[in-house]
Amino acid sequence: QSVGVRESGSNQTAQITFEVLDSSGVPLSANNAVVLQFSFGASPGGGEFLYPVSAQTNAFGRASVTLNAGTIAGAVQIIAQMVINGAVIRSRPVMIAIHGGLPVQEHFLVAAEKLNYPFYGIVGAEIAFTAYLGDRYSNPVRPGTTAYFNTTSGNIEGSAQTDSLGRAQVTLLTHPFPNHPTLGVGFFEVRSSTINEDNNTIQTSTVRLLSGVPTIMVTPTTFDIPNAGSQLFSLVVSDQNGNPLAEGTAIGVSVTEGAVGVTGNTDVRLPDTQSAAYTTFAFTAYDSEPDTVAPRRAVLRISTSGPNGSAQLDISGI
């Protein structure tokens, strides 16, 4: 049913035997032997070939051809046909899969769907991690290839076998307070390993972030805007560890009281990120009624909401 790509270490050839029957269902004898022509109905185009391209049936009405795998994985259809009295008679296609070879480092990766999960402080939240294994030709490795897993935080299934696309998936259950030795609080690492074509262990890894509850800090914390003037504010919105919040978090700045307008980072939605660049923002408040010179109280509201929860901060000034 399957062979491996060339130089994969797996069996790279398959012999297919066709049997020709007469109209009574009896195999042809040597006296009425026919010549079968062999061809591909479909193939991945990696240099695979059939040998011989034709053969005469034997005393049992049988003729065989050998499939030799190429360098690309995929499905192969093999067809035998003969010409009798000017009519072409074809077999139904024989399906054989050419699977990939053994894993190599340059085509070995592990990943999860997101970079940032709102699970800091939570025990037992589930995150799926998938190892992607490819061979030297960038094809998926042979189905059933084993990948092993471990992590610096949480509990993770120890191993999984690849599917037809070279994927091996496991589930991690979070521990509440990961602390990566280099990246710090909230970060953790998942590693996957397997055996390559030289019988050596190869390894790959990925880092994910567990973000926590939202916090808001603004500088300055009050304001006194002159007539027709403005004030620049620096804003930090992050979790309690200074890390960015999870994808879909909305950050807004609005005016709840007073003749003041705001511009800048006043309506932000975060992407899926681990970058600290998505924790710092800036906005400007300005006098929206410069023709009115009498001092008036104004209140600005900074708010955030999303997968990590909600937070709000009001600042007031003149």
Phi, psi and omega in degrees: 000339183205156173224171178257158177296165182302136179063030181270345187089346176269169174300127187252002180228153175218134178261129180245127180248124177259144178240131182255126180248153175275185184294344178266000182084015180260133178302143178297146177266179179295334182289332178238039179300151177233162177260125177262136173258134183250139180206166175271131167280325176204151178198158183284347177079036180253023180092009176293151181210162178251141176215131354283171179278345176207155179202149178269141179294151181265195183294347178254011180074022186245147174215142186240152175223149180250127172274128175247118185292153175258212186255002181238133178283154179157186181264144179237137170246129180243131184236139171248140178216158177218160179245120180236116179053040178083355179260137179267125177245124183244150171281164167289149182298138173264123183265129174224137178265135171259112181269160177291175182267211181275157185293151171231156187299318186291348178239035182234115183222157171226141184203165170236168186298322183238162175271334191224120180243137183278055188242013180296131181088002183251133178264129169084012172292143185264132173229127179272130175242139182235129171267137179246118186243125177234158179266187185296341179262011181068019174269156173302142178293170181301133176306141181094001175291135186267134171243139180254152185224148166207169186214158177273350179206135180095184176242133183228144176303141190285331183200164175203158179253148184288150173267194184292344178257011178079022181257136175232116187246139176227169179245133174255137172254124189289147161264153193288329191229070178295150180212099182284137184298336180254314186273340173101195186295136178099338184263147175212164186238141172242132181242148174228145180221158177202184182249132182268187184291346177261013181063028176253150177281130173243152187220148174221162183209164177214155181245135175234159183243134167257114180263154187249215185283149183283143173230151181232130173227136181227145178226127355286170182265358173211179183203156176218089187273125178291163179305128181067013182261192182207168179220129177270136180240140171259136186231132174239120175237117184206183171274184185293347179259004181083011180265156180294151177282171188284165181304138180093354177297132178255133178237127183224151174235126182222166178255123179256345180200141172102166182267070182221146175244163179229147178214162182110221181278070184258351179211093188239140171234125188281143171277181173282109188209156170247001188282133177294346178298337180267023173246346184245134183218174179211147174212163181236133172256140183220156178292114183271353177230071185295343179281350178256120187261350181290134179298141178221147177285143177224149180229130175250141179242125175252128184222154174217145177208150181165200183300333181276349184118192185234153175209157183210144179216127176253138173233144183234157179192196183246000000 
